[in-house]
Each structure stands twice: as structure tokens, then as C-alpha cells.
């Protein structure tokens, strides 16, 4: 088990990334918070030392196992929460800009819902966490080549769904 001070540092460094993965895998903020807490509780209770160079992969593996043990996957929560929307938009957007942004977020969320689960996971891990194909492969238990194919396919599908009707891609 890691010492309390080193574990606190691990939590500070990795809790946001663990939460994002948990949210990505379960699609619900409340469940993601629970999964994050459970992940760190299991890591703290583990018998061995946590190596700093592999800690994120270790934590991600715990999250994946917890999600798999729940054997359920609710629909993805819409990302258009007011606090996130306010951060994404200009400081003082007009009503038309806010409406346009909300519509775009709704279309994007619907497009993400339409993607297959693994394709969505790959796309979001790459786009939100900035992971490369090797890191995503570690997290999801896939081959790096398979991750690259899934990422390409997910980008194309999402772009096609977001393209206004009648416009070429």
C-alpha cells in the first residue's frame, strides 16, 4: 500500500483523469463520481506499492474492471450543462449565439450517442484526454492499430452526422 502522503499526491495528479474515464465509460456524472471514489479506495487498499510510472494505467484498469462488474451502460449524459456551456462560450454571448451553441452541443451529443461504445470511448479519450493510440489501447485493452482504425471511423461518422444536409464533407 502507498503511504498516505504519496497516495494524496497520486490522487491530486490523477483524480480528474480517472473521473473523465469513468464518466466516459458509464455516461453518468453521479456514477462516475462513485467509480472514481471506488477506484481510489481499491488502489489505496491494494497490497503492493503503486509505481509512479504506471499509476495511471493501473487506475484506469481498476475503473474498467469496476464498470465491467456493473454490467450496465446508461445513455451518455448531455455535455451541455450550464456551467460547462458558460466556460465554452464567450463571456457575454448573445441569445442567438447561446442558442446556436446549445444546438451544436445537442447535435454533437446525439452524434456521440450514435457511435458504437468502443468508437465513442476511443474518440473521447483521444479528444478529451489527449491520449495517443498506445495509451488508449492500454486503457481499453485493444491493439494500437485497432485504436487508430476506430478513431478514424469515429471521426468520419461524427463529421458526417454533424454535416448540414446538402453540404459536401
N, C-alpha and C positions, 0 to 999 in steps of 0.2 A: 504494500500500500504506500502511496506517496505521502510525504509529510504534509502537514496542514498548510504550511506557507507555500510549498511548491504546488500543491493542489489548487490553492487560491489563485496562483499565477496562471496555471493551466486553465482554470475557469475563466479568468479575465481575458485571456488570449483567444479562447475557442468557443465561448458560450454563444456568441452571435452566429457563428458559422454552423454550430450544431443546431441552433434554433431554426435557421434558414433551411437546412436539410430536412429537419423534422417536419417543418411546415410544407415543404415541397413534397415529401413522401405521404403525408396524411391529409394535406389540403385544408387544415383547420387550425386556427390560431390557438385555441384552447388546448387541443390535443397536442399541438407542437410544444406548447409550454410544459405540459405534463411529460412528454417524451424527453425534452431537454433535461428536466429535473431528474427523471429516472435514469437517463444516460449518465449524468454526473454522479448520481448515487451509486450506480453499479461500478463506475470507474473508481470511485473512492473506496468501495468495499472490496475491490479486486485484491487478490493475494500478492501479485507481483508489482514490481516498480513499473511506472509508466515512463517509457523512453521518450525524451523530448522530440527526437527526430521522427517518430512515428505516432505521436499522440493524436493528431487529427484523424489519421486513418483508423486508429483504434476507436476513437469516439464515434466516428461515422459508422463503423462496423456494429457498435452497440446500438446506435439508432436504427440501422437497417434491421437488426435482429428483433428489436422491440416492435417495430412496425409489422414485421412479418408475423410475429406471435399474436398480434391483434387480429390478423386476417380480415381486415376490412379497409376500405378506402372510400371515404365520403367525397363528394364533389369538391373541386378546388374552390376555395374562398375567393371572392372577387377582391382584386387588389385596389379597388377604387375607394378605400376608406378615406374619410375627410382629412385626417392628419397626413396621410401619405399624399393625397391629392394636393394639399396645400404646399407641401415640400416640393412636389414635382413641377408645379406651375409657377409663373411669375408672382412676385409679391402681391400685386394688385391686378389680377386678370379681370377682364370684363365678363359680363354674363355669357356672351357668345363664346368666349374663349373657354370658360369653365364647362359649358355645355359640350363644346367640341372635344375637350379633353376627356370628359366623362364618357362620351360616346366612343371615343377611341379606346379608352381603358376597358369599356364593356365589350367591344369587339375583340380586343386582344385577349381578354379573359375567356370569352367564348371560344376563340380560336385555340387557346391553350387547352381548354376542356375537350376539344375535339381531337387533339393529338392522342396517340397511344400513350399509356402511362410511362413506359421507358423512354420514348422520344421526348416527352414533356420533361422528365427528370433530367435527361442529358442537356436539353436546351437551357433549362433554368440553372443547372449547376454551372454551365459554361457562362451564361449571360449574367447571372446574379453574383456568383462567387468567383468568376474569372478562372475557373479550373481548366486545365488542359486535358486532352483526351486520356492521358495516362492516369491523372488524378481521378477523373470521373470513372474510369474503368475500375480503379481500386475501390472507390466508394460503392459502385453498383454491382461489382462482381462480373464485369464484362471484359471483353478483349478491347484494347485501344482501337483497333481497326473497326470493330463493330460500333464503338462510340462515335468515330468520325462519320460513318455511314448514317447513323441515327441523327447526329447533329445536322448533317447536310439535308436529310429528308425532312426533319422537323422545321428547319428554316424555310425550306421551299414550300411546305404545306402551309405554314403560318403566313408567309408572304402572300400566297395565293388566296387565302381566306380573307386577308386584310385588304387586298387589292379592290378598289372600287369596280363595280361592274362595268364592262365595256372598255376598260383600260388594259393595254398590254403590260405584261410583267417586266 
